[in-house]
C-alpha cells in the first residue's frame, strides 16, 4: 500500500512542477489561471494524501482550500470578462434615479 502512496506523491509532484512552469511562462492570463487552478487542486490532493498517510485531521484544511480555489476561478472569470460590478466605472445609472434635484 505504501508503494501506491509513493507513486501518487510522485505524480502529484510532477503535476506541481509542470503547473508552476506554466504559471511562470504562460503566454496568456487564462493559461496562467488554469495552471493556478491545477496547482490548487494538486495542493488539495497532497493534503488528502497526507491525511491518509498520517491519519491526522488535515482533511479540514483541504475542505477549506478547495472552495477558495473555486472562488479564485470565479473572480478571474469576472475580471477577464470585464465585469465591473455594481459600483465600478462600467456600471450604468438606474433609469429610476432622479438626478435633476
C-alpha beads as a LAMMPS data file, in Angstrom:
LAMMPS data file: protein, C-alpha beads

101 atoms
100 bonds

1 atom types
1 bond types

-500.0 500.0 xlo xhi
-500.0 500.0 ylo yhi
-500.0 500.0 zlo zhi

Masses

1 110.0

Atoms # bond

1 1 1 0.000 0.000 0.000
2 1 1 2.887 2.347 0.739
3 1 1 4.095 1.954 -2.865
4 1 1 0.771 3.297 -4.117
5 1 1 1.155 6.389 -1.938
6 1 1 4.731 6.948 -3.169
7 1 1 3.625 6.692 -6.814
8 1 1 0.721 9.044 -6.173
9 1 1 3.024 11.531 -4.423
10 1 1 5.451 11.388 -7.360
11 1 1 2.654 12.024 -9.860
12 1 1 1.417 14.961 -7.789
13 1 1 4.936 16.373 -7.584
14 1 1 5.281 16.215 -11.372
15 1 1 1.930 17.982 -11.712
16 1 1 3.115 20.662 -9.274
17 1 1 6.281 21.290 -11.278
18 1 1 4.505 21.398 -14.644
19 1 1 1.827 23.776 -13.385
20 1 1 4.445 26.014 -11.756
21 1 1 6.296 26.254 -15.072
22 1 1 3.038 27.138 -16.832
23 1 1 2.257 29.813 -14.238
24 1 1 5.667 31.413 -14.771
25 1 1 5.805 31.074 -18.571
26 1 1 2.139 31.046 -19.575
27 1 1 1.662 33.100 -22.718
28 1 1 -1.750 34.402 -21.686
29 1 1 -3.569 35.124 -18.439
30 1 1 -6.109 32.304 -18.911
31 1 1 -3.230 29.829 -19.273
32 1 1 -1.772 31.072 -16.027
33 1 1 -5.119 30.909 -14.268
34 1 1 -5.739 27.339 -15.395
35 1 1 -2.270 26.404 -14.163
36 1 1 -3.028 28.082 -10.837
37 1 1 -6.247 26.054 -10.616
38 1 1 -4.292 22.854 -11.255
39 1 1 -1.779 23.987 -8.630
40 1 1 -4.589 24.469 -6.103
41 1 1 -6.234 21.168 -6.946
42 1 1 -2.918 19.394 -6.612
43 1 1 -2.397 21.044 -3.240
44 1 1 -5.735 19.721 -2.051
45 1 1 -4.803 16.259 -3.356
46 1 1 -1.484 16.400 -1.480
47 1 1 -3.283 17.342 1.727
48 1 1 -5.712 14.464 1.294
49 1 1 -2.833 12.082 0.620
50 1 1 -1.043 13.303 3.743
51 1 1 -4.221 12.892 5.754
52 1 1 -4.488 9.306 4.577
53 1 1 -0.858 8.520 5.367
54 1 1 -0.569 10.270 8.747
55 1 1 -4.163 9.774 9.942
56 1 1 -4.335 13.421 11.038
57 1 1 -7.139 15.926 10.574
58 1 1 -5.660 17.676 7.534
59 1 1 -8.877 16.924 5.666
60 1 1 -10.444 20.017 7.232
61 1 1 -7.749 22.207 5.670
62 1 1 -8.333 20.579 2.289
63 1 1 -12.060 21.225 2.595
64 1 1 -11.367 24.914 3.223
65 1 1 -8.867 25.277 0.378
66 1 1 -10.986 23.669 -2.325
67 1 1 -13.812 26.270 -2.257
68 1 1 -11.211 29.038 -2.105
69 1 1 -9.678 27.746 -5.330
70 1 1 -13.112 27.713 -6.944
71 1 1 -13.768 31.283 -5.792
72 1 1 -10.456 32.361 -7.307
73 1 1 -11.558 30.932 -10.657
74 1 1 -14.867 32.797 -10.461
75 1 1 -13.084 36.046 -9.593
76 1 1 -10.713 35.615 -12.517
77 1 1 -13.600 34.888 -14.872
78 1 1 -15.438 38.027 -13.803
79 1 1 -12.302 40.128 -14.101
80 1 1 -11.363 38.819 -17.542
81 1 1 -14.937 39.233 -18.800
82 1 1 -14.771 42.922 -17.939
83 1 1 -17.410 42.823 -15.219
84 1 1 -17.008 45.888 -13.032
85 1 1 -19.763 45.038 -10.604
86 1 1 -22.467 47.430 -9.475
87 1 1 -20.236 50.291 -8.368
88 1 1 -17.408 50.035 -10.908
89 1 1 -16.709 52.508 -13.676
90 1 1 -18.668 50.447 -16.164
91 1 1 -21.837 50.487 -14.072
92 1 1 -24.912 52.059 -15.641
93 1 1 -27.143 54.531 -13.904
94 1 1 -30.536 53.432 -12.800
95 1 1 -33.324 54.787 -15.030
96 1 1 -35.473 55.396 -11.932
97 1 1 -32.954 57.646 -10.235
98 1 1 -33.782 61.339 -10.077
99 1 1 -30.537 63.268 -10.738
100 1 1 -32.147 66.657 -11.525
101 1 1 -32.565 67.729 -7.887

Bonds

1 1 1 2
2 1 2 3
3 1 3 4
4 1 4 5
5 1 5 6
6 1 6 7
7 1 7 8
8 1 8 9
9 1 9 10
10 1 10 11
11 1 11 12
12 1 12 13
13 1 13 14
14 1 14 15
15 1 15 16
16 1 16 17
17 1 17 18
18 1 18 19
19 1 19 20
20 1 20 21
21 1 21 22
22 1 22 23
23 1 23 24
24 1 24 25
25 1 25 26
26 1 26 27
27 1 27 28
28 1 28 29
29 1 29 30
30 1 30 31
31 1 31 32
32 1 32 33
33 1 33 34
34 1 34 35
35 1 35 36
36 1 36 37
37 1 37 38
38 1 38 39
39 1 39 40
40 1 40 41
41 1 41 42
42 1 42 43
43 1 43 44
44 1 44 45
45 1 45 46
46 1 46 47
47 1 47 48
48 1 48 49
49 1 49 50
50 1 50 51
51 1 51 52
52 1 52 53
53 1 53 54
54 1 54 55
55 1 55 56
56 1 56 57
57 1 57 58
58 1 58 59
59 1 59 60
60 1 60 61
61 1 61 62
62 1 62 63
63 1 63 64
64 1 64 65
65 1 65 66
66 1 66 67
67 1 67 68
68 1 68 69
69 1 69 70
70 1 70 71
71 1 71 72
72 1 72 73
73 1 73 74
74 1 74 75
75 1 75 76
76 1 76 77
77 1 77 78
78 1 78 79
79 1 79 80
80 1 80 81
81 1 81 82
82 1 82 83
83 1 83 84
84 1 84 85
85 1 85 86
86 1 86 87
87 1 87 88
88 1 88 89
89 1 89 90
90 1 90 91
91 1 91 92
92 1 92 93
93 1 93 94
94 1 94 95
95 1 95 96
96 1 96 97
97 1 97 98
98 1 98 99
99 1 99 100
100 1 100 101
